[in-house]
Protein backbone atom coordinates (compact mmCIF):
# COMPACT_ATOMS: atom_id res chain seq x y z
CA UNK A 1 0.00 0.00 0.00
CA UNK A 2 1.33 3.46 -0.88
CA UNK A 3 0.07 6.96 -0.23
CA UNK A 4 -2.40 6.12 2.54
CA UNK A 5 -3.98 9.27 4.06
CA UNK A 6 -4.12 8.37 7.76
CA UNK A 7 -5.56 11.74 8.80
CA UNK A 8 -8.55 11.43 6.43
CA UNK A 9 -9.22 7.91 7.69
CA UNK A 10 -9.02 8.70 11.43
CA UNK A 11 -10.72 12.10 11.49
CA UNK A 12 -13.16 11.95 8.55
CA UNK A 13 -13.88 8.24 7.98
CA UNK A 14 -12.53 8.61 4.45
CA UNK A 15 -10.26 6.17 2.65
CA UNK A 16 -7.71 7.79 0.37
CA UNK A 17 -4.88 5.67 -1.07
CA UNK A 18 -2.57 6.16 -4.03
CA UNK A 19 -2.19 2.43 -4.75
CA UNK A 20 -2.91 -1.03 -3.29
CA UNK A 21 -1.44 -4.27 -4.59
CA UNK A 22 -2.11 -7.86 -3.53
CA UNK A 23 0.02 -10.81 -4.67
CA UNK A 24 -1.10 -14.46 -4.39
CA UNK A 25 -4.03 -13.74 -2.10
CA UNK A 26 -6.28 -16.63 -1.05
CA UNK A 27 -9.86 -15.63 -0.19
CA UNK A 28 -12.80 -17.75 1.02
CA UNK A 29 -16.34 -16.37 1.08
CA UNK A 30 -19.56 -18.03 2.23
CA UNK A 31 -22.92 -16.51 1.41
CA UNK A 32 -25.85 -16.47 -0.97
CA UNK A 33 -26.81 -14.61 -4.13
CA UNK A 34 -30.47 -14.75 -3.08
CA UNK A 35 -32.21 -11.37 -3.50
CA UNK A 36 -28.81 -9.76 -4.07
CA UNK A 37 -30.09 -7.42 -6.78
CA UNK A 38 -33.00 -6.29 -4.60
CA UNK A 39 -30.77 -5.53 -1.61
CA UNK A 40 -29.63 -1.93 -1.13
CA UNK A 41 -26.01 -3.08 -1.22
CA UNK A 42 -24.80 -0.61 1.43
CA UNK A 43 -21.76 -1.66 3.41
CA UNK A 44 -19.75 -0.05 6.19
CA UNK A 45 -17.48 2.00 3.95
CA UNK A 46 -17.26 5.74 3.75
CA UNK A 47 -16.10 7.82 0.78
CA UNK A 48 -13.14 6.23 -1.00
CA UNK A 49 -10.44 7.57 -3.30
CA UNK A 50 -8.11 5.01 -4.84
CA UNK A 51 -5.63 5.76 -7.58
CA UNK A 52 -4.79 2.18 -8.49
CA UNK A 53 -5.68 -1.31 -7.22
CA UNK A 54 -4.37 -4.68 -8.40
CA UNK A 55 -4.59 -8.26 -7.19
CA UNK A 56 -2.54 -10.82 -9.09
CA UNK A 57 -2.44 -14.62 -8.93
CA UNK A 58 -5.50 -14.59 -6.69
CA UNK A 59 -7.48 -17.65 -5.54
CA UNK A 60 -11.10 -17.02 -4.50
CA UNK A 61 -13.51 -19.69 -3.29
CA UNK A 62 -17.15 -18.72 -2.98
CA UNK A 63 -19.51 -21.16 -1.31
CA UNK A 64 -23.18 -20.64 -2.15
CA UNK A 65 -24.77 -21.60 1.16
CA UNK A 66 -28.28 -21.58 -0.32
CA UNK A 67 -27.60 -24.11 -3.10
CA UNK A 68 -24.65 -25.86 -1.44
CA UNK A 69 -22.30 -25.42 -4.41
CA UNK A 70 -18.88 -23.78 -4.68
CA UNK A 71 -17.31 -21.55 -7.33
CA UNK A 72 -13.56 -21.06 -7.52
CA UNK A 73 -11.51 -18.36 -9.25
CA UNK A 74 -8.02 -19.64 -10.13
CA UNK A 75 -5.07 -17.38 -10.93
CA UNK A 76 -7.31 -14.34 -10.96
CA UNK A 77 -6.01 -10.88 -11.83
CA UNK A 78 -7.95 -7.71 -10.94
CA UNK A 79 -7.12 -4.12 -11.78
CA UNK A 80 -8.98 -0.88 -11.02
CA UNK A 81 -7.77 2.65 -11.71
CA UNK A 82 -9.04 6.07 -10.61
CA UNK A 83 -11.67 4.73 -8.23
CA UNK A 84 -13.83 7.34 -6.47
CA UNK A 85 -16.94 6.48 -4.45
CA UNK A 86 -19.40 8.62 -2.50
CA UNK A 87 -20.88 7.98 0.92
CA UNK A 88 -22.58 5.56 1.33
CA UNK A 89 -20.74 3.00 -0.76
CA UNK A 90 -22.96 0.71 -2.88
CA UNK A 91 -21.68 -2.50 -4.46
CA UNK A 92 -24.28 -2.28 -7.24
CA UNK A 93 -22.59 0.89 -8.53
CA UNK A 94 -19.05 -0.49 -8.30
CA UNK A 95 -18.23 -0.01 -11.99
CA UNK A 96 -19.60 3.53 -12.05
CA UNK A 97 -16.99 4.54 -9.46
CA UNK A 98 -13.99 3.42 -11.56
CA UNK A 99 -12.45 5.00 -14.64
CA UNK A 100 -11.31 1.56 -15.80
CA UNK A 101 -11.39 -2.00 -14.48
CA UNK A 102 -10.41 -5.47 -15.67
CA UNK A 103 -10.69 -9.04 -14.48
CA UNK A 104 -9.15 -12.20 -15.88
CA UNK A 105 -8.61 -15.70 -14.64
CA UNK A 106 -8.32 -19.36 -15.57
CA UNK A 107 -9.91 -22.77 -15.00
CA UNK A 108 -13.38 -21.67 -13.92
CA UNK A 109 -15.80 -24.55 -13.23
CA UNK A 110 -19.51 -23.98 -12.62
CA UNK A 111 -21.62 -26.98 -11.48
CA UNK A 112 -25.02 -27.23 -13.18
CA UNK A 113 -28.12 -29.41 -12.63
CA UNK A 114 -28.45 -32.94 -14.11
CA UNK A 115 -24.77 -33.74 -13.64
CA UNK A 116 -23.47 -31.10 -16.06
CA UNK A 117 -20.44 -28.86 -15.59
CA UNK A 118 -19.48 -25.68 -17.41
CA UNK A 119 -15.72 -25.28 -17.74
CA UNK A 120 -13.97 -22.10 -18.91
CA UNK A 121 -10.21 -22.27 -19.49
CA UNK A 122 -9.70 -18.47 -19.58
CA UNK A 123 -11.87 -15.39 -19.18
CA UNK A 124 -11.32 -11.63 -19.42
CA UNK A 125 -13.62 -8.68 -18.64
CA UNK A 126 -12.82 -5.06 -19.55
CA UNK A 127 -14.50 -1.84 -18.36
CA UNK A 128 -15.46 0.68 -19.76
CA UNK A 129 -15.12 -1.27 -23.03
CA UNK A 130 -17.95 -3.52 -21.71
CA UNK A 131 -16.43 -6.67 -23.21
CA UNK A 132 -16.15 -10.21 -21.86
CA UNK A 133 -14.17 -12.99 -23.56
CA UNK A 134 -14.36 -16.65 -22.63
CA UNK A 135 -11.82 -19.07 -24.15
CA UNK A 136 -12.07 -22.87 -24.50
CA UNK A 137 -15.52 -23.44 -23.02
CA UNK A 138 -16.93 -26.90 -22.45
CA UNK A 139 -20.33 -28.13 -21.30
CA UNK A 140 -19.88 -31.74 -20.23
CA UNK A 141 -21.88 -34.37 -18.40
CA UNK A 142 -20.85 -36.80 -15.70
CA UNK A 143 -22.71 -39.46 -17.72
CA UNK A 144 -22.39 -40.85 -21.23
CA UNK A 145 -25.38 -40.40 -23.55
CA UNK A 146 -26.61 -43.93 -22.81
CA UNK A 147 -26.06 -43.60 -19.06
CA UNK A 148 -27.93 -40.32 -19.03
CA UNK A 149 -30.86 -41.77 -21.00
CA UNK A 150 -31.19 -44.73 -18.62
CA UNK A 151 -31.75 -42.28 -15.77
CA UNK A 152 -34.69 -40.59 -17.51
CA UNK A 153 -38.41 -41.17 -17.08
CA UNK A 154 -39.25 -39.06 -20.14
CA UNK A 155 -37.29 -38.04 -23.23
CA UNK A 156 -34.70 -35.34 -22.75
CA UNK A 157 -31.72 -34.23 -24.81
CA UNK A 158 -28.16 -35.02 -23.73
CA UNK A 159 -25.53 -32.41 -24.65
CA UNK A 160 -21.80 -32.29 -25.16
CA UNK A 161 -20.61 -28.84 -26.23
CA UNK A 162 -17.24 -27.25 -26.88
CA UNK A 163 -16.60 -23.66 -28.01
CA UNK A 164 -13.24 -22.13 -28.89
CA UNK A 165 -14.33 -18.65 -27.75
CA UNK A 166 -17.35 -16.58 -26.78
CA UNK A 167 -17.06 -12.81 -27.06
CA UNK A 168 -19.57 -10.43 -25.45
CA UNK A 169 -19.56 -6.78 -26.55
CA UNK A 170 -21.78 -3.97 -25.29
CA UNK A 171 -22.35 -5.87 -22.06
CA UNK A 172 -24.39 -3.72 -19.66
CA UNK A 173 -23.16 -5.31 -16.44
CA UNK A 174 -24.09 -2.25 -14.40
CA UNK A 175 -27.70 -2.48 -15.61
CA UNK A 176 -27.81 -6.12 -14.58
CA UNK A 177 -26.53 -5.31 -11.09
CA UNK A 178 -28.85 -2.34 -10.56
CA UNK A 179 -32.10 -3.20 -12.36
CA UNK A 180 -31.98 -6.92 -13.26
CA UNK A 181 -31.98 -5.97 -16.95
CA UNK A 182 -29.84 -7.95 -19.36
CA UNK A 183 -28.78 -5.83 -22.33
CA UNK A 184 -26.00 -7.01 -24.68
CA UNK A 185 -25.07 -5.65 -28.08
CA UNK A 186 -23.51 -8.84 -29.47
CA UNK A 187 -22.52 -12.37 -28.50
CA UNK A 188 -20.20 -14.18 -30.92
CA UNK A 189 -19.57 -17.94 -30.54
CA UNK A 190 -16.65 -19.20 -32.62
CA UNK A 191 -15.56 -22.80 -33.06
CA UNK A 192 -18.75 -24.44 -31.76
CA UNK A 193 -18.70 -28.25 -31.72
CA UNK A 194 -22.11 -29.38 -30.43
CA UNK A 195 -23.40 -32.94 -30.10
CA UNK A 196 -27.06 -33.42 -29.15
CA UNK A 197 -28.45 -36.90 -28.47
CA UNK A 198 -32.00 -38.10 -27.81
CA UNK A 199 -33.20 -41.62 -27.01
CA UNK A 200 -36.71 -41.90 -28.45
CA UNK A 201 -37.29 -45.36 -27.02
CA UNK A 202 -38.06 -43.52 -23.76
CA UNK A 203 -41.67 -42.26 -23.33
CA UNK A 204 -42.35 -38.74 -24.59
CA UNK A 205 -44.14 -36.24 -22.25
CA UNK A 206 -47.02 -35.61 -24.69
CA UNK A 207 -48.97 -33.49 -22.19
CA UNK A 208 -46.23 -30.86 -22.17
CA UNK A 209 -46.86 -27.77 -24.32
CA UNK A 210 -43.81 -26.19 -25.95
CA UNK A 211 -44.05 -22.62 -27.15
CA UNK A 212 -42.48 -21.20 -30.28
CA UNK A 213 -39.55 -18.78 -29.78
CA UNK A 214 -41.81 -15.69 -29.59
CA UNK A 215 -43.92 -17.29 -26.86
CA UNK A 216 -40.84 -18.41 -24.89
CA UNK A 217 -39.35 -14.89 -24.96
CA UNK A 218 -42.69 -13.26 -24.16
CA UNK A 219 -43.09 -15.36 -21.00
CA UNK A 220 -39.63 -14.72 -19.59
CA UNK A 221 -39.73 -12.84 -16.30
CA UNK A 222 -36.40 -11.13 -16.93
CA UNK A 223 -35.85 -8.03 -19.06
CA UNK A 224 -33.63 -9.20 -21.95
CA UNK A 225 -32.38 -7.52 -25.11
CA UNK A 226 -29.66 -8.97 -27.33
CA UNK A 227 -29.10 -7.20 -30.61
CA UNK A 228 -26.99 -9.89 -32.35
CA UNK A 229 -26.09 -13.52 -31.69
CA UNK A 230 -23.51 -15.03 -34.05
CA UNK A 231 -22.67 -18.75 -34.09
CA UNK A 232 -19.88 -20.40 -36.11
CA UNK A 233 -19.15 -24.13 -35.99
CA UNK A 234 -20.73 -27.58 -36.27
CA UNK A 235 -23.93 -29.01 -34.81
CA UNK A 236 -24.72 -32.74 -34.88
CA UNK A 237 -28.05 -34.22 -33.78
CA UNK A 238 -28.28 -37.97 -33.05
CA UNK A 239 -31.45 -39.94 -32.39
CA UNK A 240 -32.14 -43.52 -31.33
CA UNK A 241 -35.61 -44.89 -32.09
CA UNK A 242 -35.60 -48.25 -30.28
CA UNK A 243 -33.73 -49.58 -27.29
CA UNK A 244 -31.34 -51.72 -29.34
CA UNK A 245 -31.65 -49.85 -32.64
CA UNK A 246 -29.13 -47.91 -34.67
CA UNK A 247 -28.62 -44.19 -34.13
CA UNK A 248 -29.74 -41.71 -36.80
CA UNK A 249 -27.68 -38.60 -37.43
CA UNK A 250 -27.94 -35.25 -39.17
CA UNK A 251 -25.26 -32.57 -39.10
CA UNK A 252 -24.91 -28.90 -39.97
CA UNK A 253 -21.26 -28.10 -40.65
CA UNK A 254 -19.30 -24.90 -41.21
CA UNK A 255 -22.35 -23.12 -39.81
CA UNK A 256 -22.35 -19.32 -39.90
CA UNK A 257 -25.59 -18.08 -38.33
CA UNK A 258 -26.85 -14.70 -37.14
CA UNK A 259 -29.91 -14.08 -34.96
CA UNK A 260 -31.02 -10.45 -34.59
CA UNK A 261 -33.35 -8.60 -32.17
CA UNK A 262 -33.78 -11.14 -29.39
CA UNK A 263 -35.92 -9.56 -26.68
CA UNK A 264 -38.46 -10.21 -23.95
CA UNK A 265 -39.39 -6.53 -23.86
CA UNK A 266 -42.74 -5.75 -25.47
CA UNK A 267 -41.75 -2.21 -26.50
CA UNK A 268 -38.69 -3.59 -28.35
CA UNK A 269 -40.63 -6.36 -30.12
CA UNK A 270 -41.97 -4.10 -32.87
CA UNK A 271 -39.15 -5.27 -35.14
CA UNK A 272 -39.17 -8.95 -36.12
CA UNK A 273 -36.55 -11.37 -34.86
CA UNK A 274 -34.43 -12.52 -37.83
CA UNK A 275 -32.29 -15.60 -38.40
CA UNK A 276 -29.83 -15.79 -41.31
CA UNK A 277 -27.61 -18.84 -41.66
CA UNK A 278 -25.50 -20.77 -44.14
CA UNK A 279 -23.25 -23.81 -44.07
CA UNK A 280 -23.07 -27.42 -45.22
CA UNK A 281 -25.69 -30.13 -44.74
CA UNK A 282 -24.16 -33.50 -43.80
CA UNK A 283 -20.75 -32.05 -44.73
CA UNK A 284 -21.65 -32.26 -48.43
CA UNK A 285 -24.21 -29.71 -49.70
CA UNK A 286 -24.25 -25.94 -49.27
CA UNK A 287 -27.38 -24.52 -47.66
CA UNK A 288 -28.77 -21.08 -46.87
CA UNK A 289 -31.84 -20.26 -44.81
CA UNK A 290 -33.58 -17.11 -43.54
CA UNK A 291 -36.33 -16.99 -40.90
CA UNK A 292 -38.49 -14.02 -39.90
CA UNK A 293 -40.33 -14.19 -36.55
CA UNK A 294 -43.29 -11.85 -36.03
CA UNK A 295 -42.88 -10.87 -32.36
CA UNK A 296 -46.34 -9.28 -32.02
CA UNK A 297 -48.55 -11.86 -33.75
CA UNK A 298 -50.91 -13.65 -31.31
CA UNK A 299 -50.36 -16.94 -33.17
CA UNK A 300 -46.56 -16.50 -33.26
CA UNK A 301 -46.40 -16.35 -37.05
CA UNK A 302 -43.03 -16.91 -38.70
CA UNK A 303 -41.80 -17.53 -42.24
CA UNK A 304 -38.72 -19.30 -43.53
CA UNK A 305 -37.16 -19.59 -46.95
CA UNK A 306 -34.03 -21.44 -48.01
CA UNK A 307 -32.18 -23.60 -50.48
CA UNK A 308 -29.83 -26.59 -50.53
CA UNK A 309 -27.51 -27.07 -53.52
CA UNK A 310 -25.85 -30.21 -54.95
CA UNK A 311 -26.93 -32.74 -52.34
CA UNK A 312 -26.04 -36.43 -52.92
CA UNK A 313 -29.31 -37.89 -51.65
CA UNK A 314 -27.67 -41.01 -50.29
CA UNK A 315 -25.83 -38.78 -47.77
CA UNK A 316 -29.15 -38.61 -45.89
CA UNK A 317 -29.08 -42.38 -45.22
CA UNK A 318 -27.38 -41.81 -41.87
CA UNK A 319 -30.66 -40.24 -40.79
CA UNK A 320 -33.22 -42.11 -42.94
CA UNK A 321 -32.00 -45.70 -42.37
CA UNK A 322 -32.61 -45.90 -38.61
CA UNK A 323 -35.32 -43.23 -38.31
CA UNK A 324 -37.56 -43.90 -41.36
CA UNK A 325 -36.46 -47.43 -42.44
CA UNK A 326 -35.64 -46.08 -45.92
CA UNK A 327 -32.38 -46.38 -47.82
CA UNK A 328 -31.64 -44.13 -50.78
CA UNK A 329 -29.78 -46.35 -53.24
CA UNK A 330 -29.05 -43.56 -55.72
CA UNK A 331 -30.06 -40.00 -56.53
CA UNK A 332 -28.71 -36.49 -56.75
CA UNK A 333 -30.44 -33.20 -55.99
CA UNK A 334 -29.20 -30.24 -57.96
CA UNK A 335 -31.27 -27.78 -55.94
CA UNK A 336 -33.88 -27.76 -53.19
CA UNK A 337 -35.80 -24.51 -52.66
CA UNK A 338 -38.57 -23.93 -50.12
CA UNK A 339 -40.78 -21.08 -48.92
CA UNK A 340 -42.93 -21.75 -45.84
CA UNK A 341 -45.28 -19.70 -43.65
CA UNK A 342 -46.11 -21.11 -40.22
CA UNK A 343 -47.64 -20.32 -36.84
CA UNK A 344 -48.41 -22.21 -33.64
CA UNK A 345 -51.01 -24.34 -35.47
CA UNK A 346 -49.69 -25.33 -38.90
CA UNK A 347 -47.12 -24.78 -41.67
CA UNK A 348 -47.98 -24.21 -45.35
CA UNK A 349 -45.82 -23.49 -48.37
CA UNK A 350 -44.11 -24.89 -51.41
CA UNK A 351 -40.94 -26.75 -52.28
CA UNK A 352 -39.08 -27.17 -55.56
CA UNK A 353 -36.83 -30.21 -55.54
CA UNK A 354 -34.81 -30.67 -58.73
CA UNK A 355 -33.35 -34.18 -58.62
CA UNK A 356 -32.46 -37.16 -60.86
CA UNK A 357 -31.98 -40.96 -60.78
CA UNK A 358 -33.77 -41.45 -57.45
CA UNK A 359 -34.07 -45.07 -56.31
CA UNK A 360 -35.00 -46.12 -52.80
CA UNK A 361 -35.09 -49.32 -50.78
CA UNK A 362 -37.64 -50.13 -48.08
CA UNK A 363 -35.84 -51.54 -45.05
CA UNK A 364 -37.03 -54.01 -42.47
CA UNK A 365 -37.87 -51.75 -39.47
CA UNK A 366 -36.35 -54.27 -37.04
CA UNK A 367 -33.19 -55.39 -38.84
CA UNK A 368 -32.72 -52.31 -41.10
CA UNK A 369 -31.80 -54.46 -44.10
CA UNK A 370 -33.47 -55.37 -47.42
CA UNK A 371 -33.50 -59.13 -46.93
CA UNK A 372 -36.73 -61.01 -47.53
CA UNK A 373 -39.33 -61.23 -50.28
CA UNK A 374 -41.61 -58.75 -48.53
CA UNK A 375 -39.00 -55.98 -48.50
CA UNK A 376 -38.18 -56.63 -52.16
CA UNK A 377 -41.84 -56.31 -53.17
CA UNK A 378 -42.25 -53.07 -51.19
CA UNK A 379 -39.14 -51.62 -52.82
CA UNK A 380 -40.32 -52.62 -56.31
CA UNK A 381 -43.75 -51.04 -55.88
CA UNK A 382 -42.28 -47.89 -54.33
CA UNK A 383 -39.87 -47.29 -57.22
CA UNK A 384 -42.32 -48.37 -59.96
CA UNK A 385 -45.63 -46.82 -58.92
CA UNK A 386 -45.05 -44.28 -56.14
CA UNK A 387 -41.70 -42.51 -56.25
CA UNK A 388 -40.82 -40.54 -59.39
CA UNK A 389 -37.18 -41.13 -60.32
CA UNK A 390 -36.64 -37.70 -61.90
CA UNK A 391 -37.82 -34.12 -61.46
CA UNK A 392 -38.19 -32.42 -63.88
CA UNK A 393 -39.83 -34.86 -66.28
CA UNK A 394 -40.08 -33.64 -69.88
CA UNK A 395 -38.67 -30.27 -68.80
CA UNK A 396 -41.55 -29.67 -66.36
CA UNK A 397 -40.63 -29.21 -62.70
CA UNK A 398 -43.06 -30.88 -60.31
CA UNK A 399 -43.62 -28.60 -57.31
CA UNK A 400 -44.02 -30.04 -53.83
CA UNK A 401 -46.65 -28.89 -51.36
CA UNK A 402 -45.67 -28.18 -47.77
CA UNK A 403 -48.40 -28.80 -45.22
CA UNK A 404 -48.05 -29.98 -41.63
CA UNK A 405 -50.19 -29.54 -38.51
CA UNK A 406 -48.07 -28.72 -35.50
CA UNK A 407 -47.78 -31.01 -32.51
CA UNK A 408 -47.78 -28.45 -29.63
CA UNK A 409 -45.77 -30.84 -27.43
CA UNK A 410 -42.80 -30.61 -29.82
CA UNK A 411 -40.17 -27.91 -30.24
CA UNK A 412 -39.79 -25.69 -33.31
CA UNK A 413 -36.98 -27.87 -34.79
CA UNK A 414 -39.31 -30.89 -34.96
CA UNK A 415 -42.08 -28.71 -36.43
CA UNK A 416 -39.90 -27.24 -39.21
CA UNK A 417 -38.29 -30.59 -39.98
CA UNK A 418 -41.66 -32.32 -40.41
CA UNK A 419 -42.93 -29.43 -42.55
CA UNK A 420 -39.94 -29.67 -44.91
CA UNK A 421 -40.26 -33.46 -45.03
CA UNK A 422 -43.88 -33.08 -46.19
CA UNK A 423 -42.65 -30.93 -49.08
CA UNK A 424 -39.91 -33.40 -50.02
CA UNK A 425 -42.34 -36.35 -50.00
CA UNK A 426 -44.75 -34.37 -52.15
CA UNK A 427 -41.98 -33.47 -54.60
CA UNK A 428 -41.10 -37.11 -55.29
CA UNK A 429 -44.69 -37.99 -56.13
CA UNK A 430 -46.36 -38.91 -52.83
CA UNK A 431 -49.33 -36.56 -52.45
CA UNK A 432 -49.86 -36.86 -48.70
CA UNK A 433 -49.50 -33.09 -48.11
CA UNK A 434 -52.27 -32.13 -50.55
CA UNK A 435 -54.62 -34.71 -48.98
CA UNK A 436 -53.76 -33.51 -45.48
CA UNK A 437 -54.48 -29.89 -46.43
CA UNK A 438 -57.87 -30.79 -47.97
CA UNK A 439 -58.77 -32.75 -44.84
CA UNK A 440 -57.71 -29.85 -42.60
CA UNK A 441 -59.73 -27.35 -44.65
CA UNK A 442 -62.78 -29.58 -44.47
CA UNK A 443 -62.47 -30.10 -40.71
CA UNK A 444 -61.87 -26.42 -39.98
CA UNK A 445 -64.59 -25.19 -42.36
CA UNK A 446 -62.20 -23.23 -44.60
CA UNK A 447 -63.23 -22.73 -48.22
N, C-alpha and C positions, 0 to 999 in steps of 0.2 A: 504494500500500500504506500502511495506517495501523495504528498500534498493534502494531508488530512487536516481540516480546520477544527481543532479541538474547542476553540472558544464558541464557534457557532453551534457545536453539538451540545456543549454543557449548558450554555446560557440561553439558547434559542431553539433547542430541539431540532436543529437543522443538520443534515448530513451534507457535507461538501468535501469532495475528494477529487484530486487530479486524476489518479489512476488506481485500479485494483486488478491484481492478477492472481489467479489460482492455477496451480500445476498439479495434475494427478489427484484431484479431489475425488473422494468416494462418498456419495450421499445416498441415504436411505429415507424414503418418505412413505408413510402409511396414511391413507385417507380414501375419499370417495369423490367421484365426479358428479354425484347426484345433486341436481338443482344448482350446479355451479354457475350456470349462466344467469340464473335468477337471483343469485346472491349479490349483495351490494359490493362485495369484493374489497371492503375496507380492511386494512391491517394497521398494526401499530407502528406506522412510519410517518415521520413528518416530511416536510419539503426536502427534496434531495437534488443535489447537483453533482454529476459525475462526468468527468471528462472522457474517461476510457475504462472499459471493463473487459477482461478476458478470462476464460477458464478453458484450459487445454487438457487433453487426455483425461477427460472427466468420466467417471462411472456413476450413473444414477439408477437406483432401483426404486420404482414406485409400486407399492402394493395397493391394489384396489380392494379395500376392505368390504365393499358392498358385494362385489361379484367374485371375490376370492381368486383373483388372477393378478399376475405381476408383469410389469413392463420394465425393460432394462435398456438404458442408453449406454452403449459401449464406445469408448474413445471419442467422447463428445467434445466439440469445440464451440465455444460461445464468445461472441464479441458484440459489444455495444459501445457506441461513441456519442458524445454530446447528449447525455441523458439529463433531463430536467423535469422534475415532477412537482406538482403543487401539494397542498395539504387539504384534505387527506389524500393519501396514496390509494390508487385503485388498480388492482391487477388487470382488470378488463381493458384499461387504457394504456397498458404497458408500452405498446408499440408507438402510440402517439407521443410518448415522452422522449423518444430517442430519435436522433437524426438518422442513424443507421444501425442495423443489427443483422447478425447472421448466426446461423446454427448449422452444424454438420456433425455427422456421426457415422457409425458403422454397425453392422450386424444387429439390426433391430428385429425382434421377433414379437408378433402380436398373436396371442391365442384366440381362436374363434370357435363358435359352436360347431357341433357335429364332428369334432376331431380334426378340424382344419387349423392350419397355422399360416400366417402371412409373414414372410421373411423379406427383409430389405437389406441388401448388402451395404449400400451407402445412401445417404440423404443429405440435402443441402437446402436451407431456406435463406432468402435474402430480402431484407427490408431497407429502403422503401421500394425496391424493384418489384416486390410482391410476387416472387417466383419460388417454386419448390421443385426440386429435382430428386427423383428416386431412381436408383440404379440397381439392376439385377434383382428384380422382384419375383418372388415365387409364392404361389398359393398351393399348398400341398396338404394331403390328407394322411392321417395315421393309418388309414386302411387302403388296401388295393380296391379297384373298382368292384371286384366280385365280393370281397369281404364287406364293403360298404353296403352293397345291394342286399346281402344276406341279413343285415341288421334292420332292413326297412320293412314296414307294414304296408306302405303304399309307395308307388313309383316316385323317385326323386333323382335328379341328375347328380352325378359324381363329377368333380372337376379336378383337373391338374393344369395349372396355368404358370407360364413363365413369361416375363417381359424384360427386355433389355433395359428400357428406361421409360419413365413417366415424367412428363414435364408440365407443371402447372404455371400458367402466367395470368396476371391480373387476379391474383388470389386475395380476396378481401377477408383476411384473417381477423382484422379488428371488428368488422361487421359481425362475424360469427361469434366472437367473444362477447360483444355488447348486446346484440339484438337477435341472436340465433338465426341469422340470415346467411345463406350460403350463396355467394356470388363469385363466379370464376369466369374469366374471359375465355380461356382455352385450356383444355387438357389434351396432351398429345402422347399416345402410347406407341412406342416403336419397338419392333422385334417381338411382337406377341406370338406365343406358341401355346395355343389353347386346345386341350382335349376334353371333350364332354361325352359322358357315357351314361346310357340309360338302359336298365333291364326291364323290358316290357312283359316279362313273364310274371312280374309282381303286379298285384291288383292296382288299378288306377282309381284315384279318388274322384269318381264321376260327379259327386255332389258339389265339388268345389267350382266356383265361378272365377274365371280369370279375365281380368279386364284387358282391353287393348292399351297401348302406351299412353294415349290421352287420358284414359280413365285412371290409370295407375298414377300419373303425375298429378291429376286433379285431386286425388284423395290423399296425397301426402300431407302430413301435418306441418312439415317444415317448409320454410320459404327458400326456394331454390331457383337459381338462374345460371345456366351455363350457356355461353354463346356458341362455343365450338368444341366438339369432341372429335379428335382424329385418332384412327386406329390403323396401324400397319402391322401385317404379320400373317399368320396362318391359323385357321380354325378348323378343327376336325370334330365331327359328331359321329359317335358310334352307338349302335342300338342292337340289343339282343331280344329276339321275339319269344323264344321258348327257353326253358331252363337249360337244355343241353344243345341248343341250336347254335348256328354260326352267328357271327356279329356282322351287321351291316355297317357301312361307312360311307360318309360323304365329306368332302373337304373343300374348303375355300382357301386358296393359296395366293401368296403375293397380294394380299388384300390391302387396299388403300381406301378407307372409308371416312366420310365426314358426316357428322350429325350436327345440325344447327338449331339454335333457339329451343333449348331444353329448359322448360320452366314449369313450376307448380303455381306460379303467380297469375291470377286471372287477368290482371291488367296488362301483363306482358304476353298473353296468349293470343293477341290479335293476329300476329304473324304466324304462319304455319310452321310446324317443325319439319325440317327437310333432311333426308338421307341421300347422299350421293356416294356410290361405291363402285370399284372396279377391281378386277383380279383375275385369277384362273380357277375354273371349276375342275375338280379332280386332277389338278396339276396339268391339265391338257388344253382346255378351251378358254379363250378370253371371254369375260363377261363384264357387262356394265348394267347398273340398275339405279333408278332414282325413285324415291318415295316421298310423297307429300302428305303430311298429317294435318287435317283440319282440327285445330285445338278447341274450337268453339262449337262444333257440331254436336248435338245431343246424342247422335248415334255413332259418334267417333269415326266419321267418314275419313278414308284415306285412299290414295291412288298410287299405283306403282307401275312403272314402265321399264322395260329392259331388253337386253339381247345377249345371246350367247353365240359365239362364232367358232366354226370348225371344231365341232365336238365329235370325236369317235364314240359312237353310241355304246359300244361294248365297254367303255370306261365306266359306265354306270352300273356294271354288273356287281361291283363290290357292295352296292346298296340294294339292287333289285333282286339278286339271288336269294339272300336270306330273308329280306323283308317282304317281297312280293312273289317269291317262287317263280321268277321269270329270268331267263338268260337270253341276252341279246347276242346271237351268233354272229351277225354282221350288220353293218349299217353306218352311215356317216351323215351327220347333220352339218350342212354348210352354214345355216343361220337359223336361230330361234329368236323370234321377236314376240313380245307380249305387252298388252296394255290392259290393266285391270283396275276397276273401281270397287271398293269394298267398304263395309261398315261392320258394326257388331252383330249383324244378322247374316249377311251373305256377301259373296264376291261374284262379280260378273265382268266379262270382258272378252277379248279375242286373243288368239295366238296364231302366228304364222310359223310353221315348222317346215323348212325346206331341207329334205333329206333324200337319201337314195339307198337302194340295196338293203332294205331292212328285213331281217329274218330273225325270228325269236324261237325260243324253246320253252315249253311249259315244264317246270320242274316238279318233282314229287315234293310236297310241302314238308314231309318228314325227313327224307334223305337228301333233298336238294340235288338230285341227279335226274337224268332223262331215261333211266332204265325202265323197262316194262312197256307192254303193248298199249296200255291206257295212256301213258304220257306221250307216246309216239302219235297216237290218234289225235290227242288234244293239240299237239304241235302242228300236225298236218292241217287240221281244220282252221286253226288260228292263222296260219300263213296263207292258206288258200282262200278262205271265205271272209275273214274278219279284218286282219291287218293288211293295209295297203303297203306294198314294198317300196313305192316311190311317191314323192310329192315334190315337184309337180308331176302330173300325168298329162301328156299331150299339151305341154306348155301352160297348163292351168294349175294354179296353186290352190290347194284345198285348205281353207281357213279352219282353224279349230275354235270351238266355243268354250270359254271359261265360265263355269258355273259351279258354285259350291256353297252349301249352307253351313254356317259356322257352328262348331261344337263349342259352347261357351265355357266348357271345362278345360279347353285346350288353349295354349299360348298362341301368340301371333305367328310364330315360326311354323307351327303345325298347320294353321289356317292358310297361310300363303303357300306353303308347300302343296297342300291338297288342292288348292285352287289352280296352281300351275299344272299339277298332274292331270286335272280334269281337262285342261286345254291340250296337253300333249296326247292324251288318250283319244280325244276328239280329232286331233290332227291326223292320226294314223288310221282313222276310219271307224272307230268305235264311238257311236253317237249317244253315249250315256249322258253327257252334259246337256244336250238339247232336250232329251226326255226329262231329265231332272228339272230343267227350267220350266217346261210346260206343266209338269206336275205341281211345282211350286206356285206358278201363276194361277192354276186352277184352285188349289187349296186356299190361297190367300185372296182370291177374288179379283186379281189383276186382269185387265183386258189387254 
